[in-house]
Amino acid sequence: MKLCVIIPVFNEEDFIEKSINSIISQSVKPDKVVYVNDSSTDNTKKIIRDLSDDYDWIEIIDHKSKELHIPGRKVIEAFYYGLKKLDSSYDIICKFDGDIELPFDYIKKIKNIFTENLNIGIAGGNLYILKKGKWVYEEITSKSHVRGPIKAYRRECFEDINGLKSSIGWDTIDVLLAQKKGWKIYTDKKIKVKHLKSTGKSYSFQSRLLQGEALYIMRFGFILSILSIIKSSFKTKDPLRILFAISGFLISLMKKKSFIISREEGIYVRNFRWKMIYKKYLKF
């Protein structure tokens, strides 16, 4: 199976050396890696170029973006810019971030996952962050969720869900739409990927409102959104997250922001989430 990796990067000079070395050192190399330098103002591009100069399967291209560094549209537009530059068809499409350090056999294990089960559409490992000298699981979502910085898609699944949404919430709605289409999602919890920069560390004030906006435009509805906000606040031990997220939801409601999925897809998403809540918390 041919596998490509697209990595949007923005001012990652503190982390990119470890990240790219972990890719170069893979026991099974990707067929192609494209770094998309998205308007970096530091030495990110130079570091990548210096380290990858001897590897013809690694390429770096420039993408000019004037948007703030916030999660959502900026990173996905950079991802698509890299995807369009590929001149071959790949069986597995990976979207990685530039602040992750992969275990040496990550690519090999991802390929095996897709090879062994043709029903798997999205796969990945788990992200770990450094706290008090120890690498611990990053408590943003459950361990069964494939996180945005380390996602791999079977091409057929990627095309089935019409690719990734250029919006906040893209790395949740992709999974839900894939499941709606009958694809399985697989997280290998034994694969530990180091997240060198914890999620949200460089987010602006505006970014902290985006969880609520994401829930709104994904058609979660108010009650499901509140439950999701409380859960994520509890996991991250950040009570202010509730205030910011609810504010983001209400602002999006008042502005009547455009939804990123259809009404019919929204019904599926809400029903699916309620079934998961019932299964996990309410079934006796």
C-alpha positions in Angstrom: 0.0 0.0 0.0 1.3 3.4 -1.0 1.3 5.9 1.9 1.7 9.7 1.8 2.0 12.1 4.7 1.1 15.8 4.5 2.3 18.0 7.3 1.2 21.7 7.5 3.7 23.6 9.7 3.7 27.1 11.2 6.6 28.4 13.3 7.6 24.9 14.6 11.3 25.5 15.0 11.3 24.3 18.6 9.9 20.9 17.7 10.4 20.2 14.0 13.8 18.6 14.3 12.6 15.9 16.6 9.5 15.4 14.4 11.2 15.1 11.1 14.0 12.8 12.5 11.2 10.5 13.8 9.9 10.3 10.3 13.3 9.8 8.6 14.0 7.0 11.2 10.8 5.0 10.5 11.4 1.3 10.0 9.1 1.5 7.0 9.4 4.8 5.2 6.4 6.7 3.8 6.3 6.8 0.0 6.0 10.5 0.1 6.1 13.3 2.8 5.1 16.9 2.0 5.7 19.6 4.4 3.5 22.7 3.8 5.3 25.7 5.2 2.3 27.9 6.0 3.7 31.4 6.3 6.2 30.6 9.1 8.3 33.5 10.3 11.0 31.5 12.1 13.5 28.9 11.0 11.0 26.1 10.4 11.6 25.9 6.7 15.4 26.0 6.9 15.5 23.2 9.5 13.2 21.0 7.4 15.3 21.7 4.3 18.6 21.0 6.0 17.4 17.7 7.5 15.6 16.4 4.5 18.0 17.4 1.8 19.3 13.8 1.3 15.8 12.2 1.0 14.0 12.6 -2.3 10.8 11.3 -0.8 10.5 14.4 1.4 9.4 17.7 -0.1 8.8 21.2 1.4 6.5 23.7 -0.3 5.3 27.2 0.7 1.8 28.2 1.3 0.9 31.9 2.0 -1.8 32.4 4.6 -2.8 35.6 6.3 -5.1 34.0 8.8 -4.3 33.8 12.6 -2.9 30.6 13.8 -6.2 29.1 15.0 -7.4 25.5 14.7 -9.6 24.7 11.7 -9.7 26.3 8.3 -6.0 27.4 8.1 -4.5 24.0 8.7 -6.9 22.2 6.4 -6.4 24.6 3.6 -2.6 24.1 4.0 -3.2 20.3 4.0 -5.2 20.5 0.7 -2.5 22.7 -0.8 0.0 19.9 -0.2 -2.4 17.2 -1.3 -2.9 18.9 -4.7 0.8 18.9 -5.3 1.0 15.1 -5.2 1.2 13.5 -8.7 0.4 9.9 -7.7 -2.5 8.1 -6.2 -1.9 6.9 -2.6 -3.8 4.1 -0.8 -3.3 5.8 2.6 -3.4 9.6 3.2 -2.0 10.9 6.5 -2.4 14.3 8.0 0.2 14.9 10.7 1.3 18.0 12.6 4.8 19.2 12.9 5.0 19.0 16.7 4.7 15.2 17.0 7.5 12.6 17.5 6.5 9.2 16.1 7.7 5.8 17.5 10.1 4.2 15.0 7.5 1.7 13.7 4.5 4.0 13.4 4.1 3.9 9.6 4.6 0.1 9.6 1.8 -0.3 12.2 -0.5 2.0 10.4 0.0 0.2 7.1 -0.7 -3.1 8.9 -3.9 -1.8 10.4 -5.3 -0.9 7.0 -4.0 -4.1 5.3 -5.5 -6.5 7.9 -9.0 -5.0 8.0 -10.4 -3.6 4.8 -13.3 -2.0 6.7 -11.1 0.4 8.6 -11.3 3.9 7.2 -9.5 6.0 9.7 -6.7 5.0 12.1 -4.0 6.3 14.4 -2.4 6.0 17.8 -2.6 8.0 21.0 -1.0 11.3 21.9 1.2 11.8 25.0 2.5 15.0 26.5 5.4 15.7 28.9 4.3 16.5 32.5 6.7 16.7 35.4 9.2 14.6 33.5 6.8 11.9 32.5 5.0 11.2 29.2 1.3 11.0 30.1 -1.8 10.6 27.9 -3.1 14.0 26.7 -6.6 14.2 28.3 -8.4 16.0 25.5 -10.7 13.2 24.3 -11.1 9.5 24.9 -8.4 7.1 23.9 -10.6 5.6 21.2 -10.7 8.9 19.2 -8.1 9.4 16.5 -6.7 12.8 17.1 -6.1 15.4 14.3 -2.3 15.5 14.6 -1.8 11.8 13.7 -4.7 10.9 11.4 -4.5 8.3 8.6 -7.2 7.7 6.1 -7.9 5.0 3.6 -8.3 6.8 0.3 -11.7 5.3 -0.4 -12.9 6.5 3.0 -11.4 9.9 2.5 -13.3 10.2 -0.8 -16.5 8.7 0.7 -16.7 11.5 3.2 -15.8 14.2 0.6 -12.5 14.9 2.3 -11.9 17.1 5.3 -14.0 20.2 6.2 -12.1 23.5 6.1 -13.4 24.4 9.5 -13.0 24.0 13.2 -14.5 20.6 14.1 -13.0 18.9 11.0 -11.3 16.2 13.1 -14.6 15.2 14.8 -17.0 15.3 11.9 -14.7 13.3 9.7 -15.0 10.3 12.1 -18.8 10.7 12.4 -19.4 10.9 8.7 -17.1 7.9 8.1 -19.1 5.8 10.6 -22.3 7.0 8.9 -20.9 5.6 5.6 -20.1 2.2 7.3 -16.4 2.7 7.9 -14.7 1.5 11.1 -12.5 3.8 13.1 -9.5 2.2 14.8 -7.2 3.5 17.5 -4.2 1.4 18.5 -3.9 2.4 22.1 -0.5 0.7 22.4 1.0 3.2 19.9 2.3 6.2 22.0 3.1 9.3 20.0 4.8 12.2 21.7 3.0 15.5 21.4 5.8 18.0 21.8 3.5 21.0 22.2 0.3 20.4 24.2 -3.0 21.3 22.5 -4.0 24.9 23.0 -0.6 26.1 24.2 -0.4 28.8 21.5 -4.1 29.4 21.0 -5.3 33.0 21.1 -8.3 34.3 23.0 -10.4 33.8 19.9 -9.4 30.2 19.6 -10.8 29.4 23.1 -14.3 30.2 21.8 -14.0 27.7 19.0 -15.0 24.6 20.8 -18.5 26.0 21.2 -18.5 27.2 17.6 -17.5 23.7 16.4 -20.3 22.1 18.3 -22.8 24.5 16.9 -21.7 24.1 13.2 -21.6 20.3 13.6 -25.3 20.5 14.5 -24.8 18.9 18.0 -27.7 20.9 19.4 -27.6 22.8 22.7 -28.0 19.9 25.2 -25.4 17.7 23.6 -23.1 20.6 23.3 -23.4 21.4 27.0 -22.7 17.8 27.9 -19.7 17.7 25.6 -18.3 21.0 27.0 -18.6 19.8 30.6 -16.9 16.5 29.7 -14.0 18.2 28.0 -13.7 20.7 30.9 -13.5 17.9 33.4 -10.9 16.0 31.3 -8.7 19.0 30.9 -9.3 20.3 34.5 -10.1 23.7 33.0 -13.3 25.1 34.4 -13.0 28.3 32.3 -13.3 26.1 29.3 -17.0 25.8 30.0 -17.5 29.6 29.9 -15.5 30.1 26.7 -17.2 27.1 24.9 -20.7 28.1 25.9 -20.0 31.7 24.8 -18.7 30.4 21.5 -21.8 28.3 21.0 -24.1 31.2 21.7 -22.2 33.7 19.6 -22.4 31.2 16.7 -26.1 30.8 17.3 -26.7 34.6 17.3 -24.6 35.0 14.1 -26.4 32.1 12.5 -23.1 30.6 11.4 -23.2 28.2 8.5 -23.3 24.5 9.4 -20.7 22.2 7.9 -23.0 19.2 7.5 -26.5 18.7 6.1 -29.6 18.5 8.2 -29.8 14.8 7.5 -26.2 14.3 8.6 -26.9 16.4 11.7 -29.8 14.0 12.6 -27.4 11.1 12.3 -24.7 12.8 14.4 -27.1 13.6 17.2 -28.6 10.2 17.3 -25.2 8.5 17.2 -23.9 10.7 20.1 -27.0 10.0 22.2 -26.6 6.3 21.6 -23.0 6.5 22.8 -24.1 8.4 25.9 -26.8 5.8 26.7 -24.4 2.9 26.1 -21.7 4.4 28.3 -23.6 6.1 31.2 -27.2 5.1 31.2 -27.4 1.4 30.5 -28.0 -0.7 33.6 
